Amino acid sequence: MTRTWTFGELEISDARERLDVDVIHGYLTRSYWAEGIPREVVERSLEHSLGFGAYLGARQVGFARVVTDRATFAWLCDVFVLEEARGRGVSKRLMECVVAHPDLQGLRRFSLATRDAQELYRRYGFEPIGDPTRYLEILKRELYAR
Ligand SMILES: CC(C)(COP(=O)(O)OP(=O)(O)OC[C@H]1O[C@@H](n2cnc3c(N)ncnc32)[C@H](O)[C@@H]1OP(=O)(O)O)[C@@H](O)C(=O)NCCC(=O)NCCS
């Protein structure tokens, strides 16, 4: 079952078949966090995630991806709005749909990492990690740039 939310001319949808891989890969491969990411890696990530597309008419202008077991944990990533659609609330509508999604209720932990959009996510309940010494990761920052 897929869901669509409508906000005037903007539509947000979790339908995987609507996602425009050209738009998503086109943005991610020039993003600060996934520069150079191969298209097949993006396709595999979409297959195994809950993706949210933002659409103005037929055109995808924004995206958010949630990696999740749909029960206890979720990781929000790859959030972007194309330059020409920024500043009109698209990312806020995307975030409203992410936090309201029925498969993302009752999670014990919902995490994300961001360089400078903390204030956007704080509005939806995300807080800085209380005790960073408890949080460990393997991070290959330059993986796709090589
Ligand atoms: C961040 C981004 C998704 C915001 O999208 P947008 O649709 O233009 O944002 P909105 O119009 O919904 O407004 C976002 C709100 O968050 C605020 N905000 C906080 N941090 C922000 C940031 N780093 N960039 C943009 N807005 C930010 C804005 O000021 C705005 O608040 P306001 O409503 O009080 O004016 C978009 O600028 C983008 O794609 N940036 C490049 C990729 C990126 O940084 N993604 C996030 C990675 S975690």
The ligand as a Tripos MOL2 file, in Angstrom:
@<TRIPOS>MOLECULE
LIG
   48    50     1     0     0
SMALL
NO_CHARGES

@<TRIPOS>ATOM
      1 C1         17.9130   21.7530    3.5040 C.3       1 LIG1
      2 C2         16.8650   21.7140    2.3880 C.3       1 LIG1
      3 C3         16.3720   20.2900    2.2220 C.3       1 LIG1
      4 C4         15.7140   22.6500    2.7890 C.3       1 LIG1
      5 O1         14.6990   22.5380    1.7820 O.3       1 LIG1
      6 P1         13.6040   23.6850    1.4960 P.3       1 LIG1
      7 O2         12.4230   23.0190    0.9050 O.co2     1 LIG1
      8 O3         14.2360   24.7900    0.7270 O.co2     1 LIG1
      9 O4         13.2920   24.2040    2.9740 O.3       1 LIG1
     10 P2         11.8720   24.7950    3.4930 P.3       1 LIG1
     11 O5         11.3930   25.8370    2.5480 O.co2     1 LIG1
     12 O6         10.9770   23.6410    3.7860 O.co2     1 LIG1
     13 O7         12.3250   25.5030    4.8440 O.3       1 LIG1
     14 C5         13.1840   24.8650    5.7530 C.3       1 LIG1
     15 C6         13.1440   25.5710    7.0670 C.3       1 LIG1
     16 O8         14.2490   25.0610    7.8240 O.3       1 LIG1
     17 C7         15.1940   26.0920    8.0430 C.3       1 LIG1
     18 N1         16.5470   25.5380    7.8940 N.ar      1 LIG1
     19 C8         17.3130   25.1410    8.8950 C.ar      1 LIG1
     20 N2         18.4900   24.7250    8.4560 N.ar      1 LIG1
     21 C9         18.4620   24.8250    7.1250 C.ar      1 LIG1
     22 C10        19.4020   24.5310    6.1040 C.ar      1 LIG1
     23 N3         20.6180   24.0470    6.3760 N.pl3     1 LIG1
     24 N4         19.0630   24.7380    4.8290 N.ar      1 LIG1
     25 C11        17.8390   25.2300    4.5330 C.ar      1 LIG1
     26 N5         16.9010   25.5390    5.4750 N.ar      1 LIG1
     27 C12        17.2210   25.3390    6.7630 C.ar      1 LIG1
     28 C13        14.8640   27.1920    7.0470 C.3       1 LIG1
     29 O9         15.3010   28.4290    7.5390 O.3       1 LIG1
     30 C14        13.3640   27.0910    6.9700 C.3       1 LIG1
     31 O10        12.7920   27.6840    8.1230 O.3       1 LIG1
     32 P3         11.5730   28.7740    8.0150 P.3       1 LIG1
     33 O11        10.3850   28.0070    7.5570 O.co2     1 LIG1
     34 O12        11.4320   29.2720    9.4110 O.co2     1 LIG1
     35 O13        12.0040   29.7850    7.0170 O.co2     1 LIG1
     36 C15        17.4440   22.2670    1.0450 C.3       1 LIG1
     37 O14        17.9740   23.5500    1.2460 O.3       1 LIG1
     38 C16        18.5250   21.3650    0.4560 C.2       1 LIG1
     39 O15        18.2350   20.4450   -0.3040 O.2       1 LIG1
     40 N6         19.7950   21.6620    0.7940 N.am      1 LIG1
     41 C17        20.9120   20.9120    0.2580 C.3       1 LIG1
     42 C18        20.9250   19.5000    0.7500 C.3       1 LIG1
     43 C19        20.9240   19.4230    2.2450 C.2       1 LIG1
     44 O16        21.6420   20.1430    2.9360 O.2       1 LIG1
     45 N7         20.1020   18.4890    2.7480 N.am      1 LIG1
     46 C20        19.9760   18.2350    4.1420 C.3       1 LIG1
     47 C21        21.0100   17.2540    4.5100 C.3       1 LIG1
     48 S1         20.7290   16.6590    6.1400 S.3       1 LIG1
@<TRIPOS>BOND
     1     1     2 1
     2     2     3 1
     3     2     4 1
     4     2    36 1
     5     4     5 1
     6     5     6 1
     7     6     7 2
     8     6     8 1
     9     6     9 1
    10     9    10 1
    11    10    11 2
    12    10    12 1
    13    10    13 1
    14    13    14 1
    15    14    15 1
    16    15    16 1
    17    15    30 1
    18    16    17 1
    19    17    18 1
    20    17    28 1
    21    18    19 ar
    22    18    27 ar
    23    19    20 ar
    24    20    21 ar
    25    21    22 ar
    26    21    27 ar
    27    22    23 1
    28    22    24 ar
    29    24    25 ar
    30    25    26 ar
    31    26    27 ar
    32    28    29 1
    33    28    30 1
    34    30    31 1
    35    31    32 1
    36    32    33 2
    37    32    34 1
    38    32    35 1
    39    36    37 1
    40    36    38 1
    41    38    39 2
    42    38    40 1
    43    40    41 1
    44    41    42 1
    45    42    43 1
    46    43    44 2
    47    43    45 1
    48    45    46 1
    49    46    47 1
    50    47    48 1
@<TRIPOS>SUBSTRUCTURE
     1 LIG1         1 GROUP 0 **** ****
